[in-house]
Amino acid sequence: MNTTAPWDHERPHILQLSVQSQHIDLMQHTNNVNYLQWLENVAWDHSEKLGLTAAHYQACGHGMVVRQHELNYLAATRLGDELLLGTWITQIDKLSLYRQFQFVREGDGQTVFRARTHYVCVDIAQGRVRRMPAEFTQAYSAALAAGAASA
């Protein structure tokens, strides 16, 4: 895996992925709906590496949900392309978490996609915005601090 790609952030969390036939649409490139799934995949992978799993979310009755996505498709990806999905946390407060994403085609190092996502913490049972549990704040703040220290 080429972790020295031209990343926008010095130390992104990276997940590797191969574009498969089920990702390809009529235009013979990756359908845009797959990018949303990949955002979720790499964000969850990062959260799990920080010690926050779906089981943790359920146990404390809180979770992070998307409030807003900003998606920028920069170049088409095609069957067989090897992609590096990168993410990092840019901001956190008592209710919100902000992530950025960058997807790089491993073969040529080209950035093919960038995104920003604003998440809010919700009470799972009520679906209402709530203050983040201390466990969330600690894990996500640590990732933010680690990234800020290296940026």
PLY file of the C-alpha trace (Angstrom):
ply
format ascii 1.0
element vertex 151
property float x
property float y
property float z
element edge 150
property int vertex1
property int vertex2
end_header
0.00 0.00 0.00
1.36 3.40 -1.01
0.86 5.50 2.12
3.09 8.25 0.68
0.41 9.37 -1.78
-0.11 13.14 -2.03
-2.34 13.36 1.04
-4.00 16.59 2.14
-3.26 15.56 5.73
0.04 14.21 6.98
-1.34 11.11 8.71
-4.77 10.07 7.44
-6.41 6.86 8.52
-6.29 4.69 5.37
-8.42 1.84 4.13
-7.53 0.06 0.88
-10.21 -0.95 -1.62
-10.44 -2.46 -5.12
-13.14 -1.25 -7.50
-15.27 -4.32 -8.28
-17.83 -5.03 -11.01
-20.74 -4.28 -8.64
-19.41 -0.71 -8.26
-19.56 0.00 -12.01
-22.55 1.67 -13.67
-23.80 2.23 -17.22
-21.13 4.90 -17.76
-18.44 2.25 -17.11
-17.13 4.05 -14.04
-17.82 3.82 -10.31
-21.38 4.87 -9.53
-21.52 7.83 -7.15
-23.60 5.96 -4.56
-20.58 3.75 -3.86
-18.55 6.75 -2.71
-21.10 7.35 0.07
-20.76 3.74 1.18
-16.99 4.06 1.11
-17.17 7.21 3.25
-19.09 5.23 5.81
-16.71 2.26 5.58
-13.54 4.27 6.18
-15.15 6.41 8.90
-16.32 3.29 10.76
-12.93 1.65 10.31
-11.28 4.72 11.81
-13.77 4.87 14.70
-13.21 1.19 15.43
-9.43 1.71 15.47
-10.09 4.47 18.03
-12.00 1.94 20.15
-15.53 3.08 19.28
-17.47 0.21 17.73
-21.16 -0.13 16.89
-21.46 -2.12 20.14
-20.10 0.89 22.07
-22.66 3.14 20.37
-25.48 0.77 21.30
-24.27 0.28 24.87
-24.23 4.01 25.60
-27.37 4.72 23.55
-25.69 7.42 21.47
-24.30 7.54 17.95
-22.91 9.90 15.36
-25.10 10.61 12.32
-24.51 12.68 9.21
-25.89 16.18 9.22
-24.18 17.33 6.00
-21.94 15.94 3.27
-19.91 17.97 0.78
-18.79 15.67 -2.05
-16.32 16.48 -4.81
-15.83 13.93 -7.58
-12.51 14.80 -9.23
-11.77 11.88 -11.56
-13.52 8.70 -12.62
-12.53 5.37 -11.14
-12.92 2.16 -13.09
-13.04 -1.58 -12.67
-9.83 -2.88 -11.11
-8.60 0.46 -9.76
-6.95 0.15 -6.37
-8.03 3.00 -4.12
-6.74 4.33 -0.84
-9.56 5.82 1.20
-8.20 8.37 3.66
-9.98 10.18 6.49
-9.10 12.40 9.42
-10.94 14.42 12.04
-10.71 18.19 11.68
-12.91 19.48 14.49
-14.90 18.28 17.49
-17.17 20.00 19.98
-19.76 18.81 22.49
-22.33 17.95 19.78
-20.45 17.67 16.48
-17.61 15.95 14.73
-16.14 17.02 11.40
-14.22 14.69 9.09
-12.47 15.15 5.80
-11.94 12.42 3.26
-9.59 11.97 0.33
-9.61 9.00 -2.03
-6.43 8.37 -4.02
-5.96 5.98 -6.95
-2.97 3.94 -5.92
-1.69 3.30 -9.46
-0.98 6.93 -10.36
-1.36 8.74 -7.02
-4.20 10.88 -8.35
-6.76 12.22 -5.91
-10.10 11.11 -7.36
-12.47 12.29 -4.63
-12.61 14.67 -1.66
-15.37 15.11 0.89
-16.23 16.81 4.16
-18.82 15.48 6.55
-20.44 17.07 9.58
-21.74 14.53 12.09
-23.90 15.19 15.14
-24.36 13.04 18.20
-27.87 11.69 18.71
-29.70 9.72 21.35
-30.40 6.49 19.45
-33.78 5.80 21.08
-35.14 9.33 20.64
-33.27 10.40 17.50
-32.54 13.78 19.07
-29.26 15.66 19.07
-27.45 15.19 22.38
-24.10 16.01 23.94
-21.40 13.46 23.10
-20.67 10.92 25.84
-17.25 11.38 27.44
-16.05 8.15 25.78
-16.73 9.66 22.32
-15.17 13.01 23.18
-12.01 11.36 24.53
-11.47 9.01 21.58
-12.24 11.54 18.86
-10.32 14.36 20.59
-7.27 12.10 20.87
-7.41 11.47 17.11
-7.80 15.19 16.46
-4.86 16.03 18.74
-2.67 13.34 17.14
-3.49 14.68 13.69
-2.97 18.32 14.72
0.37 17.46 16.27
1.60 15.97 13.00
0.08 18.53 10.62
0 1
1 2
2 3
3 4
4 5
5 6
6 7
7 8
8 9
9 10
10 11
11 12
12 13
13 14
14 15
15 16
16 17
17 18
18 19
19 20
20 21
21 22
22 23
23 24
24 25
25 26
26 27
27 28
28 29
29 30
30 31
31 32
32 33
33 34
34 35
35 36
36 37
37 38
38 39
39 40
40 41
41 42
42 43
43 44
44 45
45 46
46 47
47 48
48 49
49 50
50 51
51 52
52 53
53 54
54 55
55 56
56 57
57 58
58 59
59 60
60 61
61 62
62 63
63 64
64 65
65 66
66 67
67 68
68 69
69 70
70 71
71 72
72 73
73 74
74 75
75 76
76 77
77 78
78 79
79 80
80 81
81 82
82 83
83 84
84 85
85 86
86 87
87 88
88 89
89 90
90 91
91 92
92 93
93 94
94 95
95 96
96 97
97 98
98 99
99 100
100 101
101 102
102 103
103 104
104 105
105 106
106 107
107 108
108 109
109 110
110 111
111 112
112 113
113 114
114 115
115 116
116 117
117 118
118 119
119 120
120 121
121 122
122 123
123 124
124 125
125 126
126 127
127 128
128 129
129 130
130 131
131 132
132 133
133 134
134 135
135 136
136 137
137 138
138 139
139 140
140 141
141 142
142 143
143 144
144 145
145 146
146 147
147 148
148 149
149 150
